[in-house]
Amino acid sequence: MLHVFGELKVRPIAVWPAITEASHILRRVVGGQSALLEILVRTTVRIAQLDRDDVPRIRELMAKYRDLPMDLADAAIVRVAERERINRVFTLDQKDFRIYRPARIGHFVLLPPMIHPA
């Protein structure tokens, strides 16, 4: 995963709700949570701030995509992408991110590119 970040030409951005979700998923992988934190320490990942002003849009997004449903981590990613006009997203949840349509962006370019088995 570190090689994906190394190939980027821009500084990657993360949000705490997504980091928390990733940590939860990695809890059963030996060394998984530690590796996640190591990525945050050793790479140039910037952690985007979310504040009270972001909550109405996050709520709106979660309501709009409630049929998926959209969780807080995804809504925070979409909100920051909209706010900072970012169209590339690193996610393992590519199914939902193919559906989301962020304001002023249209659709996301997803990383890593999907590898389809032969």
C-alpha positions, -999 to 999 in steps of 0.1 A, spaced: 0 0 0 29 23 7 39 21 -30 5 35 -40 12 67 -19 47 69 -33 35 71 -68 12 100 -61 22 134 -75 2 152 -48 1 150 -11 -26 125 0 -53 136 24 -71 115 50 -99 121 74 -101 108 110 -134 89 105 -118 69 76 -86 63 96 -108 50 125 -127 27 102 -95 14 87 -81 7 121 -112 -12 131 -110 -33 99 -73 -40 106 -77 -50 142 -78 -87 134 -47 -85 112 -15 -90 131 4 -57 130 -24 -42 108 -32 -12 130 5 -6 137 11 -6 99 -17 19 94 -2 43 119 32 38 104 18 50 70 6 81 88 40 87 104 62 78 74 43 93 45 32 128 38 -4 121 44 -22 152 56 -52 148 79 -79 171 68 -98 190 95 -135 186 98 -155 211 118 -190 222 126 -194 239 92 -189 205 75 -217 187 95 -247 200 75 -232 187 42 -221 154 58 -257 150 71 -271 158 36 -248 133 20 -257 105 44 -294 112 38 -290 113 0 -272 79 0 -290 63 29 -300 34 7 -264 22 4 -261 33 33 -233 59 34 -214 59 67 -197 88 84 -162 79 70 -175 80 34 -195 112 40 -164 128 55 -142 118 25 -168 131 0 -172 164 20 -135 170 21 -132 161 -16 -159 186 -25 -145 213 -3 -109 209 -16 -120 199 -52 -103 166 -51 -114 140 -76 -91 111 -68 -99 88 -39 -80 59 -24 -106 34 -12 -112 -3 -9 -149 4 -10 -150 11 -47 -186 -1 -52 -200 28 -32 -175 54 -44 -185 46 -80 -220 57 -71 -212 89 -51 -215 121 -71 -197 149 -53 -207 184 -60 -186 203 -86 -166 171 -92 -190 147 -110 -174 114 -102 -143 101 -85 -112 85 -100 -106 56 -77 -72 43 -65 -59 17 -65 -73 9 -100 -94 -22 -99 -76 -54 -108 -100 -79 -124 -91 -115 -120 -85 -133 -153 
